[in-house]
Amino acid sequence: MTDLRVAVLGGGSWGTTVASLVTRNAPVTLWARNPATVTEINAHHTNETYLPGAGMPEKLVATNDIGEAVRDADVIVMGIPSQNFRSVLALVEGHIRAWVPVISLTKGLELDTRKRMTEIINEVLPGHPVGVLTGPNLAREIMAGQAAAGVIAMRDATILQELQGVFKSGLFRVYTNTDVIGCELGGVLKNIIAIAVGMGDGQGAGDNTRAGLITRGLAEITRLGVAMGGRPETFAGLAGMGDMIATCTSPQSRNRHVGIQLAKGRDMQDIISEMVMVAEGAKSAPAVMALAEQYGVEMPIARDVYRVLSGDATASRAFRGLLRVEARAESEPG
């Protein structure tokens, strides 16, 4: 893999973590928009804003010149928040060579178009192989050397096998999957369920309640994911259930944190203003609900989270409503 050169775009926690992992297999250039982040990574091998206390490999090179990062790269990895994803891809377009694979790390939807990130890549960079790296991957744990597993999804099985070797590293085990839609949607949709779980945790809910929300939430996202073309078994794997458990239970989860703060009666804008990193569930909720309506899928948990995020309900009222919903057959919505 040392013959492949990799560009990772995005200097946040997960982009920096993936760049650090991949340096064990290939030369990596990390693009970050903030010149101070670039200087810190190159001079001190740290990124204290997003990964406090973690050290970066000395051979990881950072730049804020996107052309420098992209023009010689054999693989492009996009760690850009969903609402800025398209604009950064437009910058990539002027420098990328033909047929270079583009891999998304982003677990969100574009609000205006409701499109997944791989759909945007296909639109802006037609002809490039497209994939997604996802799973239950908390950046700080991985940077601390703790074992984790992810999944890389791409339709082309030959390129998929090659890229598996680029991303697997030490205790970070990477599995493969050809279900790009299912893997991508699993990462997107579980964020909204994590907000619901956070709302419960913030109101003192117990482990039984949390387990119920996670399980019924997984059923919701599977229904929508399958309706949109994903495979059911994908949502029982790392990209679905695995990512759901990590995001709904970890103190490091941004989306769970949003739910906890909403349960305290705090305003959404105040919560976001205090966060360094993006909570994609809050950003993507309107697009998710529009897709649920488009595909005729009932998502009662996601719907109540969306009502709280949009200011139409309080967290306490929405949570009480979820607990009082009439139980049907377990295979049915609700």
C-alpha positions in Angstrom: 0.0 0.0 0.0 3.0 2.3 0.3 2.7 3.1 -3.4 -0.7 4.8 -2.8 -0.8 8.4 -1.7 -3.8 9.4 0.3 -5.4 12.9 0.9 -7.6 13.3 3.9 -9.8 16.5 3.7 -11.0 17.8 7.0 -9.0 18.6 10.2 -11.7 17.6 12.7 -11.5 14.7 15.1 -12.4 11.9 12.8 -10.6 13.2 9.7 -7.4 13.7 11.8 -7.9 10.2 13.4 -8.3 8.5 10.0 -5.3 10.4 8.6 -3.2 9.2 11.6 -4.3 5.6 11.1 -3.6 5.5 7.4 -0.1 6.9 7.8 0.9 3.4 8.9 0.0 2.1 5.4 0.6 5.0 3.0 1.9 8.6 2.8 -0.9 11.0 3.9 -1.5 14.7 3.4 -4.2 16.2 5.6 -6.0 19.3 4.3 -7.5 21.6 7.0 -9.1 24.9 6.3 -7.7 26.6 9.5 -4.0 27.6 9.1 -3.5 27.3 12.8 -4.5 23.7 12.8 -2.1 23.0 9.9 0.8 24.7 11.8 0.0 22.8 15.0 -0.1 19.4 13.3 3.1 20.0 11.4 5.1 21.6 14.2 3.7 19.9 17.3 2.0 16.7 15.9 -1.2 17.5 17.9 -4.7 18.8 17.2 -5.7 20.0 20.6 -9.0 21.6 19.5 -10.5 18.3 18.4 -8.3 15.6 20.0 -6.9 17.1 23.2 -4.0 15.1 24.6 -3.5 12.9 21.5 -0.3 12.8 19.5 -0.2 12.5 15.7 2.4 10.5 13.7 5.4 12.7 12.9 5.1 11.7 9.2 1.6 13.0 8.9 1.8 16.2 6.7 -0.9 18.9 6.9 -1.6 21.7 4.4 -4.3 24.4 3.9 -3.6 24.3 0.1 -6.2 21.9 -1.3 -4.4 21.6 -4.6 -1.3 20.4 -2.8 -3.3 17.8 -1.0 -5.3 16.5 -3.9 -3.3 16.7 -7.1 -1.0 13.7 -6.6 -3.3 11.7 -4.4 -4.4 8.1 -5.4 -7.2 8.1 -2.8 -9.3 11.1 -1.5 -11.0 10.8 1.9 -13.7 13.3 2.7 -14.0 14.2 6.4 -16.1 17.3 5.8 -19.4 18.2 7.6 -22.5 17.5 5.5 -23.5 21.1 4.8 -20.0 22.0 3.6 -19.4 18.8 1.7 -20.4 20.0 -1.8 -18.5 23.2 -1.6 -15.2 21.4 -0.7 -15.8 18.8 -3.5 -16.1 21.7 -5.9 -12.6 22.7 -4.9 -11.4 19.1 -5.3 -12.8 19.0 -8.8 -10.1 21.3 -10.2 -7.2 19.2 -8.9 -8.2 15.5 -8.8 -6.8 13.0 -11.4 -9.1 10.7 -13.3 -10.5 7.5 -11.7 -9.2 8.4 -8.2 -11.5 6.8 -5.6 -13.3 9.2 -3.2 -14.3 7.9 0.3 -16.8 9.7 2.6 -16.4 9.7 6.4 -19.4 12.0 6.8 -22.6 10.8 8.6 -25.1 13.3 7.4 -27.5 14.4 4.6 -27.4 17.5 2.5 -30.3 19.5 3.8 -31.6 21.2 0.6 -31.4 18.1 -1.6 -31.8 15.3 1.0 -28.8 13.6 -0.7 -26.3 11.2 0.8 -22.6 12.3 0.5 -21.9 9.5 -2.0 -24.7 10.8 -4.2 -23.1 14.3 -4.1 -19.7 12.8 -5.0 -21.3 11.1 -8.0 -22.9 14.3 -9.0 -19.8 16.6 -8.6 -17.1 14.1 -9.6 -18.8 11.7 -12.1 -16.7 8.7 -13.1 -14.8 8.4 -9.8 -15.3 5.2 -7.7 -17.2 6.1 -4.5 -17.3 4.6 -1.1 -17.9 5.2 2.6 -16.0 4.3 5.8 -18.3 4.0 8.7 -19.1 2.1 11.9 -18.9 2.6 15.7 -15.7 4.7 15.7 -15.2 7.1 18.5 -12.1 9.1 17.5 -10.6 9.6 21.0 -10.7 5.9 21.8 -9.0 5.0 18.6 -6.3 7.6 19.1 -5.8 6.2 22.5 -5.0 2.8 21.0 -8.2 1.0 21.9 -9.5 -1.7 19.6 -12.3 -0.8 17.2 -13.9 -2.1 14.0 -15.2 -0.2 11.0 -16.7 -1.1 7.6 -15.7 0.2 4.2 -18.5 0.0 1.6 -18.1 0.3 -2.2 -19.8 -1.4 -5.1 -16.5 -2.3 -6.9 -15.3 -5.4 -5.0 -11.7 -5.2 -6.5 -11.1 -1.6 -5.4 -12.9 -2.4 -2.1 -10.3 -5.1 -1.3 -7.4 -2.7 -2.1 -8.9 0.1 0.0 -9.5 -2.3 3.0 -5.7 -2.6 3.2 -5.3 1.2 3.2 -7.6 1.8 6.2 -7.0 -1.2 8.5 -4.3 -0.5 11.0 -3.2 -2.2 14.2 -6.2 -2.6 16.5 -8.5 -0.9 14.0 -10.1 -3.8 12.1 -11.9 -2.9 8.8 -14.6 -5.1 7.2 -15.9 -4.8 3.7 -19.5 -4.4 2.4 -20.9 -3.7 -1.1 -24.1 -2.1 0.3 -23.1 1.6 0.0 -26.6 2.9 0.6 -27.3 0.8 3.7 -23.9 1.6 5.3 -24.2 5.3 4.6 -27.7 5.5 5.9 -26.9 3.6 9.0 -24.4 6.2 10.0 -26.8 9.0 9.2 -30.0 7.8 10.8 -28.7 6.5 14.1 -27.7 10.1 15.0 -31.3 11.1 15.5 -32.0 8.1 17.7 -29.0 9.1 19.8 -30.6 12.5 20.4 -33.7 10.7 21.6 -31.7 8.5 23.9 -29.9 11.6 25.2 -33.2 13.2 25.9 -34.1 10.2 28.0 -30.8 10.0 29.8 -31.1 13.7 30.6 -34.4 13.0 32.3 -33.0 10.1 34.4 -34.2 7.3 32.2 -32.9 3.8 33.2 -31.1 1.1 31.2 -34.4 -0.6 30.3 -35.7 2.6 28.7 -32.4 3.2 26.9 -32.5 -0.4 25.5 -36.1 0.0 24.3 -35.3 3.3 22.5 -32.2 1.8 20.8 -34.0 -1.3 19.7 -37.1 0.5 18.4 -34.9 3.1 16.9 -33.0 0.5 15.0 -36.2 -0.9 13.7 -37.1 2.7 12.4 -33.9 3.3 10.6 -33.9 -0.1 9.1 -37.4 0.4 7.6 -36.3 3.7 6.0 -32.9 2.3 5.0 -34.4 -0.7 3.2 -37.1 1.5 1.6 -34.3 3.6 0.1 -32.4 0.6 -1.2 -30.2 -0.7 1.6 -30.0 -4.3 2.7 -31.7 -5.4 6.0 -28.6 -7.3 7.2 -26.5 -4.1 6.9 -28.5 -2.5 9.7 -27.8 -5.5 12.0 -24.0 -5.0 11.5 -21.3 -2.4 12.3 -22.8 0.4 10.2 -26.2 0.0 11.9 -26.5 -1.7 15.3 -22.8 -1.2 16.1 -22.8 2.5 15.4 -26.1 2.9 17.1 -24.9 1.4 20.3 -21.7 3.5 20.4 -23.5 6.8 19.6 -26.4 6.2 21.9 -24.4 5.2 25.0 -21.0 7.0 24.9 -20.3 10.2 26.9 -18.2 11.2 23.8 -21.3 11.1 21.5 -22.1 14.6 20.2 -25.7 13.7 19.3 -26.4 12.1 22.7 -25.0 15.3 24.3 -27.4 17.4 22.3 -30.3 15.3 23.6 -29.1 15.6 27.2 -28.9 19.4 26.9 -32.4 19.5 25.3 -33.7 17.6 28.3 -32.4 20.3 30.5 -34.6 22.8 28.7 -31.8 24.5 26.8 -32.2 26.2 23.5 -30.9 24.4 20.5 -28.9 27.4 19.2 -27.2 27.8 22.6 -26.3 24.1 22.6 -24.8 24.3 19.1 -22.9 27.5 19.8 -21.0 25.8 22.6 -20.0 22.8 20.6 -16.7 22.7 18.7 -17.8 19.7 16.6 -20.9 19.2 14.5 -23.8 17.1 15.7 -25.0 15.7 12.3 -28.3 14.4 13.7 -29.5 17.9 14.5 -28.4 19.1 11.0 -29.9 16.2 9.1 -33.2 15.7 11.0 -35.4 17.8 8.5 -34.0 15.9 5.6 -34.6 12.6 7.3 -38.2 13.4 8.1 -38.8 14.5 4.5 -37.4 11.2 3.2 -39.6 9.3 5.7 -42.6 11.1 4.2 -41.4 10.6 0.6 -41.0 6.8 1.1 -44.1 6.4 3.3 -42.2 5.1 6.4 -43.4 5.7 9.9 -40.6 6.9 12.2 -42.3 8.0 15.5 -39.0 8.4 17.5 -37.3 10.4 14.8 -40.5 12.5 14.3 -40.6 13.5 18.0 -36.9 14.4 18.0 -37.5 16.5 15.0 -40.4 18.3 16.7 -38.1 19.1 19.7 -35.3 20.3 17.4 -37.6 22.6 15.5 -39.1 24.1 18.7 -42.6 22.5 18.3 -42.3 20.4 21.5 -40.2 20.2 24.6 -37.9 17.3 25.3 -39.8 16.3 28.4 -43.2 16.3 26.6 -41.8 14.4 23.5 -40.2 11.8 25.8 -43.4 11.2 27.7 -45.2 10.8 24.4 -42.7 8.1 23.3 -43.3 6.1 26.5 -47.0 6.3 26.1 -47.3 5.2 22.5 -49.5 2.2 22.1 -47.6 -1.1 21.7 -48.4 -3.1 18.6 -46.8 -6.2 17.1 -43.0 -5.9 17.4 -42.6 -6.0 13.6 -44.9 -3.0 13.2 -44.0 0.7 13.5 -44.5 2.5 16.8 
